[in-house]
Amino acid sequence: MPSPLELWCIRVPALSAYAYQKDISSVLAEYDLLLALVERPRRVLNRDQLLDLARGRSATALDRSIDTQVSRLRKKIETDPGDPKIIQTVWGGGYIFTPAVSQE
């Protein structure tokens, strides 16, 4: 049986994402954020980078919208959002998408 991290499918042209056979792509901003992380697996990305990659804009000093979106994504994709394994926080650095990624 595949591990929970292997039960993923992201279809870029269709703007859809599935985790555990559940559609998680209902909000475009969350999809864009997930795609930014998935395209750069195992790499720490700070808020500025994520805003630029997902939204094409820079962060202001107090912009916490990425934190809110990460929290929402975790609720959709993590087994235990309080102890995330897929999108982890790197204190003082940003966020990292931990699974290996392969393209078909």
N, CA, C and O atoms as a Tinker XYZ file with bonds, in Angstrom:
   416  protein
     1  N      0.846000   -1.185000    0.000000    73     2
     2  CA     0.000000    0.000000    0.000000    64     1     3
     3  C      0.885000    1.240000    0.000000    63     2     4     5
     4  O      1.848000    1.304000    0.763000    81     3
     5  N      0.579000    2.224000   -0.838000    73     3     6
     6  CA     1.403000    3.438000   -0.869000    64     5     7
     7  C      1.263000    4.231000    0.421000    63     6     8     9
     8  O      0.244000    4.165000    1.108000    81     7
     9  N      2.316000    4.985000    0.732000    73     7    10
    10  CA     2.259000    5.848000    1.902000    64     9    11
    11  C      1.318000    7.009000    1.623000    63    10    12    13
    12  O      1.012000    7.281000    0.462000    81    11
    13  N      0.844000    7.710000    2.675000    73    11    14
    14  CA    -0.051000    8.859000    2.451000    64    13    15
    15  C      0.554000    9.916000    1.535000    63    14    16    17
    16  O     -0.180000   10.615000    0.835000    81    15
    17  N      1.884000   10.045000    1.526000    73    15    18
    18  CA     2.506000   11.065000    0.686000    64    17    19
    19  C      2.508000   10.667000   -0.779000    63    18    20    21
    20  O      2.775000   11.508000   -1.637000    81    19
    21  N      2.213000    9.392000   -1.096000    73    19    22
    22  CA     2.188000    8.948000   -2.480000    64    21    23
    23  C      0.794000    9.024000   -3.090000    63    22    24    25
    24  O      0.624000    8.711000   -4.269000    81    23
    25  N     -0.189000    9.425000   -2.325000    73    23    26
    26  CA    -1.564000    9.452000   -2.793000    64    25    27
    27  C     -1.971000   10.840000   -3.273000    63    26    28    29
    28  O     -3.018000   11.363000   -2.892000    81    27
    29  N     -1.134000   11.418000   -4.106000    73    27    30
    30  CA    -1.319000   12.783000   -4.583000    64    29    31
    31  C     -1.343000   12.822000   -6.090000    63    30    32    33
    32  O     -0.719000   12.004000   -6.765000    81    31
    33  N     -2.081000   13.796000   -6.606000    73    31    34
    34  CA    -2.075000   14.061000   -8.036000    64    33    35
    35  C     -2.388000   15.542000   -8.232000    63    34    36    37
    36  O     -3.396000   16.043000   -7.733000    81    35
    37  N     -1.526000   16.229000   -8.953000    73    35    38
    38  CA    -1.777000   17.633000   -9.283000    64    37    39
    39  C     -1.764000   17.741000  -10.799000    63    38    40    41
    40  O     -0.783000   17.381000  -11.451000    81    39
    41  N     -2.848000   18.234000  -11.344000    73    39    42
    42  CA    -2.977000   18.401000  -12.791000    64    41    43
    43  C     -2.863000   19.890000  -13.099000    63    42    44    45
    44  O     -3.804000   20.656000  -12.894000    81    43
    45  N     -1.694000   20.282000  -13.594000    73    43    46
    46  CA    -1.415000   21.701000  -13.799000    64    45    47
    47  C     -2.326000   22.325000  -14.853000    63    46    48    49
    48  O     -2.927000   23.363000  -14.575000    81    47
    49  N     -2.461000   21.747000  -16.048000    73    47    50
    50  CA    -3.325000   22.426000  -17.027000    64    49    51
    51  C     -4.779000   22.524000  -16.572000    63    50    52    53
    52  O     -5.476000   23.473000  -16.931000    81    51
    53  N     -5.235000   21.565000  -15.794000    73    51    54
    54  CA    -6.630000   21.550000  -15.367000    64    53    55
    55  C     -6.867000   22.347000  -14.085000    63    54    56    57
    56  O     -8.007000   22.493000  -13.644000    81    55
    57  N     -5.790000   22.862000  -13.486000    73    55    58
    58  CA    -5.893000   23.587000  -12.220000    64    57    59
    59  C     -6.618000   22.765000  -11.158000    63    58    60    61
    60  O     -7.496000   23.267000  -10.457000    81    59
    61  N     -6.236000   21.499000  -11.051000    73    59    62
    62  CA    -6.859000   20.646000  -10.047000    64    61    63
    63  C     -5.804000   19.913000   -9.245000    63    62    64    65
    64  O     -4.712000   19.626000   -9.736000    81    63
    65  N     -6.150000   19.617000   -8.006000    73    63    66
    66  CA    -5.254000   18.889000   -7.115000    64    65    67
    67  C     -6.082000   17.923000   -6.278000    63    66    68    69
    68  O     -7.176000   18.245000   -5.814000    81    67
    69  N     -5.527000   16.741000   -6.104000    73    67    70
    70  CA    -6.205000   15.713000   -5.319000    64    69    71
    71  C     -5.253000   15.178000   -4.272000    63    70    72    73
    72  O     -4.086000   14.907000   -4.558000    81    71
    73  N     -5.755000   15.027000   -3.055000    73    71    74
    74  CA    -5.009000   14.397000   -1.975000    64    73    75
    75  C     -5.908000   13.321000   -1.397000    63    74    76    77
    76  O     -7.028000   13.594000   -0.966000    81    75
    77  N     -5.413000   12.114000   -1.393000    73    75    78
    78  CA    -6.194000   10.984000   -0.870000    64    77    79
    79  C     -7.525000   10.863000   -1.605000    63    78    80    81
    80  O     -8.553000   10.569000   -0.995000    81    79
    81  N     -7.502000   11.088000   -2.913000    73    79    82
    82  CA    -8.656000   11.008000   -3.802000    64    81    83
    83  C     -9.739000   12.037000   -3.482000    63    82    84    85
    84  O    -10.892000   11.858000   -3.875000    81    83
    85  N     -9.388000   13.096000   -2.783000    73    83    86
    86  CA   -10.319000   14.173000   -2.455000    64    85    87
    87  C     -9.851000   15.437000   -3.171000    63    86    88    89
    88  O     -8.681000   15.807000   -3.079000    81    87
    89  N    -10.761000   16.098000   -3.881000    73    87    90
    90  CA   -10.423000   17.328000   -4.590000    64    89    91
    91  C    -10.113000   18.418000   -3.573000    63    90    92    93
    92  O    -10.945000   18.743000   -2.726000    81    91
    93  N     -8.908000   18.980000   -3.661000    73    91    94
    94  CA    -8.503000   20.036000   -2.729000    64    93    95
    95  C     -8.221000   21.351000   -3.452000    63    94    96    97
    96  O     -7.592000   22.246000   -2.887000    81    95
    97  N     -8.676000   21.471000   -4.679000    73    95    98
    98  CA    -8.325000   22.640000   -5.490000    64    97    99
    99  C     -9.446000   23.666000   -5.587000    63    98   100   101
   100  O     -9.533000   24.386000   -6.582000    81    99
   101  N    -10.295000   23.748000   -4.587000    73    99   102
   102  CA   -11.460000   24.624000   -4.677000    64   101   103
   103  C    -11.116000   26.114000   -4.644000    63   102   104   105
   104  O    -11.883000   26.924000   -5.166000    81   103
   105  N    -10.012000   26.488000   -4.060000    73   103   106
   106  CA    -9.626000   27.895000   -3.960000    64   105   107
   107  C     -8.356000   28.115000   -4.785000    63   106   108   109
   108  O     -7.326000   27.495000   -4.524000    81   107
   109  N     -8.435000   28.988000   -5.768000    73   107   110
   110  CA    -7.321000   29.202000   -6.682000    64   109   111
   111  C     -6.054000   29.644000   -5.949000    63   110   112   113
   112  O     -4.962000   29.189000   -6.290000    81   111
   113  N     -6.175000   30.508000   -4.966000    73   111   114
   114  CA    -4.998000   30.985000   -4.240000    64   113   115
   115  C     -4.290000   29.832000   -3.528000    63   114   116   117
   116  O     -3.060000   29.780000   -3.499000    81   115
   117  N     -5.065000   28.908000   -2.954000    73   115   118
   118  CA    -4.465000   27.755000   -2.289000    64   117   119
   119  C     -3.817000   26.820000   -3.300000    63   118   120   121
   120  O     -2.748000   26.268000   -3.044000    81   119
   121  N     -4.462000   26.643000   -4.447000    73   119   122
   122  CA    -3.881000   25.827000   -5.512000    64   121   123
   123  C     -2.552000   26.422000   -5.968000    63   122   124   125
   124  O     -1.567000   25.699000   -6.114000    81   123
   125  N     -2.520000   27.722000   -6.189000    73   123   126
   126  CA    -1.283000   28.384000   -6.625000    64   125   127
   127  C     -0.173000   28.233000   -5.584000    63   126   128   129
   128  O      0.987000   28.018000   -5.935000    81   127
   129  N     -0.527000   28.344000   -4.316000    73   127   130
   130  CA     0.453000   28.170000   -3.248000    64   129   131
   131  C      0.969000   26.735000   -3.227000    63   130   132   133
   132  O      2.176000   26.510000   -3.144000    81   131
   133  N      0.060000   25.763000   -3.302000    73   131   134
   134  CA     0.471000   24.361000   -3.322000    64   133   135
   135  C      1.383000   24.078000   -4.505000    63   134   136   137
   136  O      2.392000   23.389000   -4.359000    81   135
   137  N      1.041000   24.594000   -5.660000    73   135   138
   138  CA     1.856000   24.393000   -6.850000    64   137   139
   139  C      3.247000   25.007000   -6.673000    63   138   140   141
   140  O      4.243000   24.395000   -7.057000    81   139
   141  N      3.322000   26.199000   -6.099000    73   139   142
   142  CA     4.624000   26.835000   -5.852000    64   141   143
   143  C      5.496000   25.956000   -4.958000    63   142   144   145
   144  O      6.697000   25.821000   -5.193000    81   143
   145  N      4.888000   25.362000   -3.935000    73   143   146
   146  CA     5.641000   24.487000   -3.030000    64   145   147
   147  C      6.038000   23.180000   -3.709000    63   146   148   149
   148  O      7.174000   22.728000   -3.571000    81   147
   149  N      5.110000   22.577000   -4.436000    73   147   150
   150  CA     5.357000   21.286000   -5.086000    64   149   151
   151  C      6.426000   21.409000   -6.168000    63   150   152   153
   152  O      7.214000   20.485000   -6.372000    81   151
   153  N      6.454000   22.534000   -6.855000    73   151   154
   154  CA     7.456000   22.727000   -7.912000    64   153   155
   155  C      8.859000   22.943000   -7.340000    63   154   156   157
   156  O      9.845000   22.911000   -8.077000    81   155
   157  N      8.945000   23.162000   -6.031000    73   155   158
   158  CA    10.239000   23.375000   -5.363000    64   157   159
   159  C     10.309000   22.503000   -4.103000    63   158   160   161
   160  O     10.456000   23.020000   -2.996000    81   159
   161  N     10.203000   21.178000   -4.278000    73   159   162
   162  CA    10.161000   20.293000   -3.107000    64   161   163
   163  C     11.456000   20.332000   -2.316000    63   162   164   165
   164  O     12.543000   20.508000   -2.866000    81   163
   165  N     11.306000   20.164000   -1.017000    73   163   166
   166  CA    12.442000   20.072000   -0.098000    64   165   167
   167  C     13.328000   21.319000   -0.119000    63   166   168   169
   168  O     14.530000   21.251000    0.135000    81   167
   169  N     12.711000   22.448000   -0.426000    73   167   170
   170  CA    13.423000   23.729000   -0.455000    64   169   171
   171  C     12.647000   24.721000    0.405000    63   170   172   173
   172  O     11.436000   24.868000    0.243000    81   171
   173  N     13.327000   25.391000    1.303000    73   171   174
   174  CA    12.675000   26.367000    2.171000    64   173   175
   175  C     12.356000   27.609000    1.349000    63   174   176   177
   176  O     13.221000   28.167000    0.675000    81   175
   177  N     11.091000   28.029000    1.420000    73   175   178
   178  CA    10.640000   29.239000    0.732000    64   177   179
   179  C     10.060000   30.189000    1.770000    63   178   180   181
   180  O      9.200000   29.809000    2.565000    81   179
   181  N     10.540000   31.431000    1.755000    73   179   182
   182  CA    10.028000   32.407000    2.727000    64   181   183
   183  C      8.728000   33.036000    2.206000    63   182   184   185
   184  O      8.318000   32.784000    1.073000    81   183
   185  N      8.093000   33.852000    3.045000    73   183   186
   186  CA     6.814000   34.470000    2.665000    64   185   187
   187  C      6.928000   35.289000    1.381000    63   186   188   189
   188  O      6.072000   35.189000    0.502000    81   187
   189  N      7.978000   36.095000    1.272000    73   187   190
   190  CA     8.146000   36.915000    0.072000    64   189   191
   191  C      8.210000   36.046000   -1.179000    63   190   192   193
   192  O      7.557000   36.343000   -2.180000    81   191
   193  N      8.997000   34.971000   -1.122000    73   191   194
   194  CA     9.113000   34.082000   -2.275000    64   193   195
   195  C      7.771000   33.437000   -2.611000    63   194   196   197
   196  O      7.385000   33.365000   -3.778000    81   195
   197  N      7.068000   32.971000   -1.588000    73   195   198
   198  CA     5.784000   32.319000   -1.834000    64   197   199
   199  C      4.754000   33.281000   -2.399000    63   198   200   201
   200  O      4.003000   32.913000   -3.302000    81   199
   201  N      4.701000   34.507000   -1.887000    73   199   202
   202  CA     3.775000   35.498000   -2.448000    64   201   203
   203  C      4.116000   35.800000   -3.899000    63   202   204   205
   204  O      3.225000   35.907000   -4.742000    81   203
   205  N      5.389000   35.936000   -4.186000    73   203   206
   206  CA     5.814000   36.218000   -5.554000    64   205   207
   207  C      5.479000   35.046000   -6.482000    63   206   208   209
   208  O      4.961000   35.252000   -7.580000    81   207
   209  N      5.775000   33.820000   -6.044000    73   207   210
   210  CA     5.535000   32.645000   -6.876000    64   209   211
   211  C      4.049000   32.335000   -7.035000    63   210   212   213
   212  O      3.600000   31.976000   -8.123000    81   211
   213  N      3.292000   32.473000   -5.956000    73   211   214
   214  CA     1.882000   32.102000   -5.991000    64   213   215
   215  C      0.974000   33.227000   -6.470000    63   214   216   217
   216  O     -0.080000   32.969000   -7.051000    81   215
   217  N      1.373000   34.459000   -6.234000    73   215   218
   218  CA     0.495000   35.579000   -6.538000    64   217   219
   219  C      1.127000   36.616000   -7.463000    63   218   220   221
   220  O      0.430000   37.472000   -8.009000    81   219
   221  N      2.451000   36.541000   -7.638000    73   219   222
   222  CA     3.120000   37.527000   -8.471000    64   221   223
   223  C      3.204000   38.883000   -7.824000    63   222   224   225
   224  O      3.240000   39.903000   -8.512000    81   223
   225  N      3.236000   38.909000   -6.489000    73   223   226
   226  CA     3.363000   40.198000   -5.799000    64   225   227
   227  C      4.291000   40.050000   -4.602000    63   226   228   229
   228  O      4.555000   38.943000   -4.133000    81   227
   229  N      4.772000   41.166000   -4.127000    73   227   230
   230  CA     5.667000   41.185000   -2.978000    64   229   231
   231  C      4.873000   41.319000   -1.691000    63   230   232   233
   232  O      3.746000   41.814000   -1.682000    81   231
   233  N      5.479000   40.871000   -0.615000    73   231   234
   234  CA     4.838000   40.964000    0.693000    64   233   235
   235  C      5.133000   42.318000    1.326000    63   234   236   237
   236  O      6.185000   42.914000    1.097000    81   235
   237  N      4.190000   42.785000    2.119000    73   235   238
   238  CA     4.453000   43.956000    2.946000    64   237   239
   239  C      5.012000   43.444000    4.266000    63   238   240   241
   240  O      5.007000   42.239000    4.519000    81   239
   241  N      5.483000   44.333000    5.089000    73   239   242
   242  CA     6.118000   43.931000    6.343000    64   241   243
   243  C      5.201000   43.101000    7.233000    63   242   244   245
   244  O      5.673000   42.224000    7.957000    81   243
   245  N      3.909000   43.361000    7.191000    73   243   246
   246  CA     2.969000   42.658000    8.067000    64   245   247
   247  C      2.057000   41.691000    7.318000    63   246   248   249
   248  O      1.037000   41.267000    7.860000    81   247
   249  N      2.401000   41.339000    6.096000    73   247   250
   250  CA     1.558000   40.462000    5.283000    64   249   251
   251  C      1.644000   39.026000    5.786000    63   250   252   253
   252  O      2.689000   38.384000    5.683000    81   251
   253  N      0.546000   38.536000    6.327000    73   251   254
   254  CA     0.497000   37.173000    6.865000    64   253   255
   255  C     -0.459000   36.289000    6.066000    63   254   256   257
   256  O     -0.848000   35.220000    6.536000    81   255
   257  N     -0.843000   36.724000    4.863000    73   255   258
   258  CA    -1.814000   35.956000    4.086000    64   257   259
   259  C     -1.284000   34.566000    3.730000    63   258   260   261
   260  O     -2.061000   33.615000    3.640000    81   259
   261  N      0.012000   34.440000    3.529000    73   259   262
   262  CA     0.593000   33.124000    3.230000    64   261   263
   263  C      0.394000   32.184000    4.412000    63   262   264   265
   264  O      0.084000   31.008000    4.222000    81   263
   265  N      0.570000   32.691000    5.629000    73   263   266
   266  CA     0.375000   31.861000    6.816000    64   265   267
   267  C     -1.054000   31.322000    6.875000    63   266   268   269
   268  O     -1.273000   30.159000    7.214000    81   267
   269  N     -2.016000   32.169000    6.544000    73   267   270
   270  CA    -3.419000   31.764000    6.543000    64   269   271
   271  C     -3.665000   30.697000    5.477000    63   270   272   273
   272  O     -4.354000   29.710000    5.731000    81   271
   273  N     -3.105000   30.896000    4.298000    73   271   274
   274  CA    -3.291000   29.925000    3.217000    64   273   275
   275  C     -2.617000   28.592000    3.549000    63   274   276   277
   276  O     -3.166000   27.530000    3.257000    81   275
   277  N     -1.435000   28.646000    4.153000    73   275   278
   278  CA    -0.755000   27.411000    4.555000    64   277   279
   279  C     -1.611000   26.672000    5.576000    63   278   280   281
   280  O     -1.754000   25.452000    5.500000    81   279
   281  N     -2.172000   27.392000    6.516000    73   279   282
   282  CA    -3.045000   26.780000    7.522000    64   281   283
   283  C     -4.244000   26.099000    6.868000    63   282   284   285
   284  O     -4.605000   24.984000    7.245000    81   283
   285  N     -4.855000   26.755000    5.904000    73   283   286
   286  CA    -6.008000   26.177000    5.197000    64   285   287
   287  C     -5.600000   24.936000    4.400000    63   286   288   289
   288  O     -6.307000   23.928000    4.391000    81   287
   289  N     -4.454000   25.027000    3.734000    73   287   290
   290  CA    -3.959000   23.871000    2.979000    64   289   291
   291  C     -3.694000   22.691000    3.906000    63   290   292   293
   292  O     -4.058000   21.557000    3.595000    81   291
   293  N     -3.065000   22.956000    5.034000    73   291   294
   294  CA    -2.777000   21.886000    5.982000    64   293   295
   295  C     -4.055000   21.188000    6.439000    63   294   296   297
   296  O     -4.069000   19.968000    6.601000    81   295
   297  N     -5.115000   21.943000    6.644000    73   295   298
   298  CA    -6.379000   21.337000    7.060000    64   297   299
   299  C     -6.918000   20.395000    5.997000    63   298   300   301
   300  O     -7.621000   19.435000    6.312000    81   299
   301  N     -6.591000   20.664000    4.740000    73   299   302
   302  CA    -7.068000   19.828000    3.643000    64   301   303
   303  C     -6.174000   18.627000    3.381000    63   302   304   305
   304  O     -6.667000   17.566000    2.998000    81   303
   305  N     -4.864000   18.774000    3.581000    73   303   306
   306  CA    -3.953000   17.722000    3.123000    64   305   307
   307  C     -3.236000   16.943000    4.220000    63   306   308   309
   308  O     -2.745000   15.842000    3.975000    81   307
   309  N     -3.171000   17.495000    5.408000    73   307   310
   310  CA    -2.432000   16.822000    6.474000    64   309   311
   311  C     -3.334000   15.863000    7.242000    63   310   312   313
   312  O     -4.517000   16.141000    7.439000    81   311
   313  N     -2.782000   14.750000    7.668000    73   311   314
   314  CA    -3.508000   13.828000    8.530000    64   313   315
   315  C     -3.786000   14.487000    9.868000    63   314   316   317
   316  O     -4.884000   14.370000   10.411000    81   315
   317  N     -2.784000   15.185000   10.398000    73   315   318
   318  CA    -2.907000   15.930000   11.655000    64   317   319
   319  C     -2.359000   17.332000   11.414000    63   318   320   321
   320  O     -1.151000   17.540000   11.526000    81   319
   321  N     -3.219000   18.305000   11.082000    73   319   322
   322  CA    -2.735000   19.658000   10.792000    64   321   323
   323  C     -1.943000   20.293000   11.934000    63   322   324   325
   324  O     -1.137000   21.193000   11.701000    81   323
   325  N     -2.163000   19.838000   13.150000    73   323   326
   326  CA    -1.417000   20.365000   14.291000    64   325   327
   327  C      0.008000   19.852000   14.362000    63   326   328   329
   328  O      0.847000   20.426000   15.056000    81   327
   329  N      0.284000   18.767000   13.642000    73   327   330
   330  CA     1.627000   18.184000   13.579000    64   329   331
   331  C      1.934000   17.889000   12.111000    63   330   332   333
   332  O      2.000000   16.726000   11.714000    81   331
   333  N      2.121000   18.941000   11.303000    73   331   334
   334  CA     2.246000   18.771000    9.855000    64   333   335
   335  C      3.498000   17.999000    9.441000    63   334   336   337
   336  O      4.580000   18.190000    9.997000    81   335
   337  N      3.327000   17.133000    8.463000    73   335   338
   338  CA     4.438000   16.361000    7.908000    64   337   339
   339  C      4.712000   16.734000    6.453000    63   338   340   341
   340  O      5.820000   16.527000    5.958000    81   339
   341  N      3.721000   17.277000    5.775000    73   339   342
   342  CA     3.840000   17.552000    4.342000    64   341   343
   343  C      4.338000   18.966000    4.088000    63   342   344   345
   344  O      5.315000   19.162000    3.365000    81   343
   345  N      3.676000   19.945000    4.675000    73   343   346
   346  CA     4.138000   21.343000    4.600000    64   345   347
   347  C      4.580000   21.718000    6.001000    63   346   348   349
   348  O      3.760000   21.904000    6.900000    81   347
   349  N      5.881000   21.825000    6.170000    73   347   350
   350  CA     6.424000   22.111000    7.498000    64   349   351
   351  C      6.906000   23.549000    7.586000    63   350   352   353
   352  O      7.324000   24.148000    6.595000    81   351
   353  N      6.837000   24.087000    8.796000    73   351   354
   354  CA     7.357000   25.420000    9.079000    64   353   355
   355  C      8.825000   25.308000    9.433000    63   354   356   357
   356  O      9.218000   24.464000   10.239000    81   355
   357  N      9.630000   26.157000    8.830000    73   355   358
   358  CA    11.043000   26.273000    9.185000    64   357   359
   359  C     11.153000   27.610000    9.902000    63   358   360   361
   360  O     11.134000   28.667000    9.271000    81   359
   361  N     11.266000   27.556000   11.229000    73   359   362
   362  CA    11.264000   28.776000   12.040000    64   361   363
   363  C     12.357000   29.726000   11.591000    63   362   364   365
   364  O     13.525000   29.351000   11.496000    81   363
   365  N     11.960000   30.968000   11.316000    73   363   366
   366  CA    12.890000   31.985000   10.851000    64   365   367
   367  C     13.217000   31.858000    9.374000    63   366   368   369
   368  O     13.992000   32.654000    8.844000    81   367
   369  N     12.633000   30.856000    8.692000    73   367   370
   370  CA    12.951000   30.638000    7.284000    64   369   371
   371  C     11.749000   30.697000    6.365000    63   370   372   373
   372  O     11.772000   31.402000    5.357000    81   371
   373  N     10.708000   29.970000    6.700000    73   371   374
   374  CA     9.528000   29.921000    5.849000    64   373   375
   375  C      8.858000   28.567000    5.916000    63   374   376   377
   376  O      8.624000   28.028000    6.998000    81   375
   377  N      8.550000   28.020000    4.750000    73   375   378
   378  CA     7.848000   26.743000    4.662000    64   377   379
   379  C      8.582000   25.828000    3.688000    63   378   380   381
   380  O      9.271000   26.281000    2.774000    81   379
   381  N      8.412000   24.522000    3.914000    73   379   382
   382  CA     9.044000   23.537000    3.041000    64   381   383
   383  C      8.046000   22.429000    2.750000    63   382   384   385
   384  O      7.366000   21.942000    3.654000    81   383
   385  N      7.959000   22.032000    1.487000    73   383   386
   386  CA     7.168000   20.884000    1.072000    64   385   387
   387  C      8.097000   19.685000    1.148000    63   386   388   389
   388  O      9.038000   19.581000    0.361000    81   387
   389  N      7.846000   18.777000    2.084000    73   387   390
   390  CA     8.818000   17.728000    2.402000    64   389   391
   391  C      8.829000   16.503000    1.498000    63   390   392   393
   392  O      9.889000   15.890000    1.367000    81   391
   393  N      7.723000   16.097000    0.860000    73   391   394
   394  CA     7.781000   14.877000    0.059000    64   393   395
   395  C      8.613000   15.042000   -1.202000    63   394   396   397
   396  O      8.792000   16.147000   -1.714000    81   395
   397  N      9.116000   13.913000   -1.687000    73   395   398
   398  CA     9.754000   13.906000   -3.000000    64   397   399
   399  C      8.654000   14.058000   -4.050000    63   398   400   401
   400  O      7.519000   13.634000   -3.833000    81   399
   401  N      8.993000   14.659000   -5.175000    73   399   402
   402  CA     8.007000   14.907000   -6.235000    64   401   403
   403  C      8.517000   14.283000   -7.519000    63   402   404   405
   404  O      9.690000   14.412000   -7.868000    81   403
   405  N      7.616000   13.601000   -8.219000    73   403   406
   406  CA     7.949000   13.072000   -9.529000    64   405   407
   407  C      6.875000   13.515000  -10.511000    63   406   408   409
   408  O      5.723000   13.735000  -10.138000    81   407
   409  N      7.268000   13.639000  -11.759000    73   407   410
   410  CA     6.314000   14.058000  -12.803000    64   409   411
   411  C      6.049000   12.907000  -13.732000    63   410   412   413
   412  O      6.944000   12.123000  -14.048000    81   411
   413  N      4.811000   12.811000  -14.168000    73   411   414
   414  CA     4.434000   11.767000  -15.136000    64   413   415
   415  C      4.084000   12.388000  -16.450000    63   414   416
   416  O      3.740000   11.679000  -17.396000    81   415
